[in-house]
Amino acid sequence: MNEASANLPATDETGPQSDEGWSRQRILLFIMLAIAIHIGLIFAFGAKKPFVPKPVTGAPQLQLAKSQDELMELDNPALFALPNPRDFAAAIWQQAPVITPPSFRWQARPGELTLPNPENLGAAFNGFIQTNQFGDFQLDFKPPPLLVELAAPAGPALPQASVLQISGALAHRRLLAKPALPSLEFNDVIAPSKVQVTVDQIGSVIGAVLLPADNAIEAAGRSPKGDTNAVALALSLKFAPAAQLMLGEVTFYWHITPLTSTNAPNPP
């Protein structure tokens, strides 16, 4: 590098140098122009009439209500239950009735009818009583008692023959042959014997169990003779065939005959 090149001024290699900004004169000119425009607008629109607001109509207003105001009375729970000076009957019960004092000098009202013959008053009724005879009627204050008859005569207390009764599921199953029930020789009444039976599909009784008495009175009247015959007769029953096993109860009501004496009386 030589000395001539070293003494040359340094230049920006990036390009031409940009302007630093507006000059002072240019800024003052712009301000003066803005002020002039603003003043012109004031003179241009300053001659118009001022804005007159419209009056407000229909706006809600607050007003203090009196204690006897109609709207305040709506909060009263007894408004329709108790008398009120504003109800439909106030015009009646608030007015005192006008009472005219009576006159102490009584005078007959004009226009009243008078009887031409007061002595004939009731003559027609007296004539009716005299010409009509009524029969005597005697009051019977103590009538004779009415006899009450039974609607049906009472039947015998004991059955005339031994019978059986089937209940439970077997009540609707047909019994093929009713057994001949014997009459038991006993000097007292025998309580009914109840037997629970189990019947298979073909109708045979495969089980019979003697049931206890329903109460203490039947338990005291039970006899081994009646219970033994009841179990034996229950096992001999034959029912119609069915699709399944069935349980039921067979109750035997025994007919009693007195015991015959086998000992001859002693000779005198």
C-alpha positions in Angstrom: 0.0 0.0 0.0 1.4 3.4 -0.9 1.1 6.8 0.9 -1.4 8.3 -1.6 -4.0 5.7 -0.8 -3.5 6.2 2.9 -4.2 9.9 2.7 -7.6 9.5 1.0 -10.8 10.1 3.2 -12.6 7.0 4.4 -15.9 6.2 2.6 -18.8 4.0 3.7 -18.8 1.0 1.5 -22.5 0.1 2.3 -24.0 2.8 0.1 -25.2 6.4 0.2 -25.6 8.0 3.6 -29.3 8.6 4.7 -30.9 12.0 5.6 -30.7 12.9 9.3 -34.5 14.2 9.4 -36.8 17.2 8.8 -35.2 20.6 9.2 -36.5 23.1 11.8 -38.1 25.3 9.2 -40.0 22.4 7.8 -41.4 21.5 11.2 -42.5 25.0 12.0 -44.3 25.2 8.7 -46.2 22.0 9.4 -47.3 23.3 12.9 -48.5 26.5 11.5 -50.5 24.7 8.8 -52.2 22.5 11.5 -53.1 25.5 13.5 -54.6 27.2 10.5 -56.7 24.1 9.7 -58.0 23.9 13.3 -59.0 27.5 13.4 -60.8 27.1 10.1 -62.8 24.2 11.4 -63.8 26.2 14.4 -65.1 29.0 12.3 -66.8 26.6 9.9 -68.8 24.6 12.5 -69.1 27.2 15.2 -72.2 28.9 13.6 -74.5 25.8 14.1 -77.3 25.8 16.6 -76.6 24.0 19.9 -78.0 20.5 20.4 -81.3 20.6 22.3 -82.1 17.3 24.1 -85.5 15.8 23.7 -87.8 15.7 26.8 -87.9 12.2 28.4 -91.4 10.7 28.6 -92.6 7.4 30.1 -89.7 7.0 32.5 -90.3 5.2 35.8 -90.6 7.5 38.8 -90.3 6.8 42.5 -93.0 8.0 44.8 -93.5 7.3 48.5 -96.7 5.3 49.1 -99.0 5.9 52.0 -99.8 3.3 54.6 -103.4 3.0 53.2 -102.4 2.7 49.6 -104.0 -0.1 47.6 -100.6 -1.5 46.5 -99.5 -1.6 50.1 -102.6 -3.5 51.2 -101.8 -6.3 48.8 -99.1 -7.5 51.3 -101.8 -8.0 53.9 -102.5 -11.8 54.2 -106.0 -11.1 55.8 -107.1 -8.8 53.0 -109.9 -11.1 51.8 -110.6 -12.7 55.2 -111.3 -9.7 57.4 -113.4 -6.6 56.8 -111.6 -3.9 54.9 -112.6 -0.3 54.3 -112.0 -0.7 50.6 -114.0 -3.9 50.0 -117.3 -4.2 48.2 -119.3 -4.3 51.5 -117.7 -1.2 53.0 -120.4 1.0 51.6 -123.0 -1.0 53.6 -121.5 -1.8 56.9 -119.9 1.6 57.4 -123.2 3.4 57.1 -125.3 3.4 60.2 -128.9 2.4 59.7 -131.5 5.0 60.1 -133.9 4.0 62.9 -137.1 5.8 63.2 -138.4 6.0 66.8 -141.8 4.5 67.2 -144.8 6.6 68.0 -146.5 6.0 71.4 -149.9 6.8 69.9 -151.0 3.7 68.0 -153.4 4.2 65.2 -155.1 1.5 63.1 -153.9 1.2 59.6 -156.5 2.1 57.0 -157.8 -0.5 54.7 -158.1 -3.5 57.1 -160.9 -6.0 56.5 -163.5 -6.6 59.2 -165.6 -9.7 59.7 -169.3 -9.2 59.0 -170.4 -11.9 61.5 -167.7 -12.8 64.0 -170.0 -15.2 65.8 -169.9 -17.6 62.7 -166.1 -18.0 62.8 -165.3 -21.8 62.9 -168.9 -22.8 62.1 -167.8 -25.0 59.1 -165.3 -26.9 61.2 -167.8 -27.5 64.0 -170.3 -28.8 61.4 -167.7 -31.2 60.0 -166.9 -32.6 63.5 -170.6 -33.2 64.3 -171.4 -34.9 61.0 -168.4 -37.3 60.9 -167.9 -40.1 63.4 -164.4 -41.4 64.0 -163.5 -44.8 65.3 -161.9 -45.2 68.7 -158.2 -46.1 68.7 -156.6 -47.5 71.8 -152.9 -47.2 72.3 -151.2 -50.5 73.2 -148.2 -49.5 75.2 -147.2 -53.2 76.1 -147.8 -55.5 73.1 -147.3 -59.2 73.7 -143.9 -60.6 72.8 -143.4 -62.2 69.4 -142.4 -65.9 69.3 -139.3 -66.6 67.2 -139.3 -69.9 65.5 -136.1 -71.6 64.2 -135.7 -71.5 60.4 -134.6 -75.1 60.3 -135.1 -77.9 62.8 -132.0 -79.1 64.6 -130.6 -82.3 63.3 -129.0 -85.2 65.2 -125.8 -84.3 67.0 -123.9 -87.4 65.9 -123.7 -88.9 62.4 -125.8 -92.1 61.6 -122.8 -93.8 60.0 -119.0 -93.3 59.8 -117.9 -90.9 57.1 -114.6 -89.6 55.7 -113.6 -86.2 54.3 -110.7 -85.6 51.9 -109.0 -82.1 52.0 -105.8 -80.6 50.5 -104.5 -81.3 47.0 -106.4 -84.6 47.0 -109.8 -82.9 47.3 -109.9 -82.5 43.5 -108.7 -86.0 42.8 -111.4 -88.6 42.2 -111.6 -91.5 44.7 -112.2 -94.7 42.7 -113.9 -96.8 45.4 -115.1 -95.6 48.8 -114.2 -98.1 51.5 -116.9 -99.5 53.9 -116.4 -97.6 57.1 -117.3 -99.6 60.2 -119.1 -98.3 63.3 -116.9 -98.5 66.4 -118.2 -100.1 69.6 -117.5 -97.6 72.3 -119.4 -96.2 75.3 -118.2 -92.6 74.7 -117.8 -90.2 71.8 -114.6 -90.7 69.7 -113.0 -87.5 68.2 -112.3 -87.5 64.5 -109.0 -89.1 63.3 -106.9 -87.2 60.8 -104.4 -89.0 58.6 -102.0 -87.4 56.1 -101.5 -89.6 53.0 -99.1 -89.6 50.1 -100.5 -90.8 46.8 -98.3 -91.7 43.8 -99.0 -91.3 40.1 -101.0 -94.5 39.7 -103.3 -93.6 42.6 -102.0 -95.8 45.4 -101.4 -94.6 48.9 -97.7 -95.1 49.7 -97.6 -93.4 53.1 -100.0 -92.6 55.9 -99.1 -90.6 59.0 -101.5 -90.0 61.9 -101.8 -86.2 62.6 -102.2 -84.8 66.1 -105.4 -83.3 67.4 -106.2 -79.6 66.7 -107.1 -78.7 70.3 -107.1 -80.2 73.8 -110.7 -81.3 73.6 -110.1 -83.5 70.5 -106.9 -84.8 72.1 -108.9 -85.9 75.2 -111.5 -87.7 73.0 -109.1 -89.6 70.8 -109.2 -93.4 71.0 -106.5 -95.9 69.8 -109.3 -97.9 68.2 -110.3 -95.1 65.9 -106.7 -94.0 65.1 -105.7 -97.6 64.2 -108.7 -98.1 61.9 -108.1 -94.7 60.3 -104.5 -95.5 59.3 -105.5 -98.9 58.0 -108.4 -97.5 55.9 -106.3 -94.7 54.6 -103.7 -97.1 53.2 -106.4 -99.0 51.4 -107.7 -96.0 49.5 -107.4 -95.9 45.7 -107.4 -92.7 43.7 -107.4 -91.9 40.0 -104.0 -91.7 38.2 -102.3 -88.3 38.1 -99.0 -86.8 36.7 -97.3 -86.3 40.1 -97.3 -87.2 43.8 -99.9 -85.5 45.9 -100.3 -84.9 49.6 -103.6 -84.6 51.3 -105.6 -85.2 54.5 -108.2 -87.8 55.2 -110.5 -87.1 58.2 -112.6 -90.0 59.6 -115.7 -89.2 61.6 -116.7 -92.3 63.6 -120.2 -93.6 64.3 -120.4 -95.1 67.8 -122.4 -98.1 69.0 -122.6 -99.0 72.7 -120.7 -102.0 73.9 -122.7 -105.3 74.3 -122.5 -106.9 77.7 -121.1 -110.4 77.6 -121.4 -111.2 81.3 -124.7 -112.7 82.4 -126.2 -111.2 85.5 -125.9 -113.1 88.7 -129.1 -115.1 89.7 -131.0 -113.7 92.6 
